[in-house]
Structures are given as structure tokens and as C-alpha cells.
Amino acid sequence: MPDKADHGLTVVQGQGMTRIRMGCEHQQGLVYVIPAAKSWVCSSELLPGHAISGFLGELVSKKNKEVEQLMESWGIYFRKIPLEGEPEGD
């Protein structure tokens, strides 16, 4: 596992895919991000941020109590940030 300076996250951009390695000495995982139907609008360099932000935005918009409880138990919260020129939401 990489040192603590990376905050437990390492982003590795490859040919047609980005891998995000995450973890610590207690757990580790790997997220793969590839081009998909909803990510065509972004460059390959920005695709991971676009895809993960979009996924989490849609996930929390489902208002699924089980997902909300799971995210809360891990201390993970997500809030969409308005794009430049968009009005602030709730």
C-alpha cells in the first residue's frame, strides 16, 4: 500500500481505464473507471471525477434508506456542487 501522504488514494491512469486504489492497513480496494454511456462528455483525464461524482449524485438522489444508512455508517456524504452559472440548490 502507498504511504500515508496520498491519503490512502492512488489514481493510476491507463489505456482506456483509470484505477483508483484505496485503503489502509485495515482494508483495501480498487475502483475501475472506464468510458460509459453517461461519461462520453468528459476527456479521459477528467472521466474518473465525472463518473464518480455522477454515480454518487444519482445514488443519493434515490433516497434509499439502506444506502443512506450504509453511507452514514462509513461517514461518507455526498453533495452536488452547482456548476458555474447554476443556481445554488438545497
TAQUITA-V582963 format. One record per residue. N is the residue number from 1. RES is the residue in one small letter. PSI is psi in radians with two decimals (none if undefined). OMEGA is omega in whole degrees, -180 to 180 (NA if undefined). Layout:
# TAQUITA-V582963
n=N res=RES psi=PSI omega=OMEGA
n=N res=RES psi=PSI omega=OMEGA
This chain:
# TAQUITA-V582963
n=1 res=m psi=2.44 omega=179
n=2 res=p psi=2.85 omega=-179
n=3 res=d psi=2.96 omega=-176
n=4 res=k psi=-0.33 omega=-176
n=5 res=a psi=-0.40 omega=-179
n=6 res=d psi=0.12 omega=179
n=7 res=h psi=0.42 omega=178
n=8 res=g psi=0.17 omega=180
n=9 res=l psi=2.27 omega=176
n=10 res=t psi=2.14 omega=-180
n=11 res=v psi=2.16 omega=180
n=12 res=v psi=1.99 omega=-180
n=13 res=q psi=2.25 omega=179
n=14 res=g psi=-2.98 omega=179
n=15 res=q psi=1.85 omega=178
n=16 res=g psi=0.13 omega=-178
n=17 res=m psi=2.59 omega=172
n=18 res=t psi=2.35 omega=176
n=19 res=r psi=2.33 omega=176
n=20 res=i psi=1.88 omega=179
n=21 res=r psi=2.35 omega=-178
n=22 res=m psi=2.64 omega=175
n=23 res=g psi=-2.96 omega=179
n=24 res=c psi=-2.86 omega=180
n=25 res=e psi=-0.23 omega=-177
n=26 res=h psi=-0.53 omega=175
n=27 res=q psi=2.70 omega=-179
n=28 res=q psi=2.66 omega=177
n=29 res=g psi=2.98 omega=-178
n=30 res=l psi=2.22 omega=175
n=31 res=v psi=2.29 omega=176
n=32 res=y psi=2.33 omega=176
n=33 res=v psi=2.16 omega=180
n=34 res=i psi=2.81 omega=177
n=35 res=p psi=2.46 omega=-179
n=36 res=a psi=3.10 omega=-174
n=37 res=a psi=-0.68 omega=-176
n=38 res=k psi=0.06 omega=-178
n=39 res=s psi=0.21 omega=-177
n=40 res=w psi=-0.41 omega=-173
n=41 res=v psi=-0.34 omega=-175
n=42 res=c psi=2.70 omega=174
n=43 res=s psi=2.81 omega=-179
n=44 res=s psi=-0.55 omega=180
n=45 res=e psi=-0.60 omega=-177
n=46 res=l psi=-0.10 omega=-177
n=47 res=l psi=-0.75 omega=-180
n=48 res=p psi=-0.80 omega=179
n=49 res=g psi=-0.71 omega=179
n=50 res=h psi=-0.85 omega=-176
n=51 res=a psi=-0.78 omega=-178
n=52 res=i psi=-0.72 omega=178
n=53 res=s psi=-0.77 omega=178
n=54 res=g psi=-0.76 omega=179
n=55 res=f psi=-0.88 omega=-179
n=56 res=l psi=-0.67 omega=177
n=57 res=g psi=-0.79 omega=178
n=58 res=e psi=-0.66 omega=-179
n=59 res=l psi=-0.86 omega=-179
n=60 res=v psi=-0.45 omega=178
n=61 res=s psi=-0.28 omega=178
n=62 res=k psi=-0.33 omega=-180
n=63 res=k psi=0.71 omega=179
n=64 res=n psi=2.08 omega=-176
n=65 res=k psi=-0.67 omega=179
n=66 res=e psi=-0.75 omega=178
n=67 res=v psi=-0.76 omega=179
n=68 res=e psi=-0.76 omega=180
n=69 res=q psi=-0.69 omega=179
n=70 res=l psi=-0.81 omega=179
n=71 res=m psi=-0.75 omega=180
n=72 res=e psi=-0.70 omega=-179
n=73 res=s psi=-0.43 omega=177
n=74 res=w psi=-0.02 omega=180
n=75 res=g psi=0.58 omega=180
n=76 res=i psi=2.17 omega=179
n=77 res=y psi=2.62 omega=-180
n=78 res=f psi=2.36 omega=176
n=79 res=r psi=2.24 omega=176
n=80 res=k psi=2.45 omega=176
n=81 res=i psi=2.20 omega=-179
n=82 res=p psi=2.48 omega=175
n=83 res=l psi=2.81 omega=179
n=84 res=e psi=2.24 omega=180
n=85 res=g psi=-0.20 omega=177
n=86 res=e psi=2.57 omega=176
n=87 res=p psi=2.64 omega=177
n=88 res=e psi=2.41 omega=177
n=89 res=g psi=-2.91 omega=178
n=90 res=d psi=none omega=NA
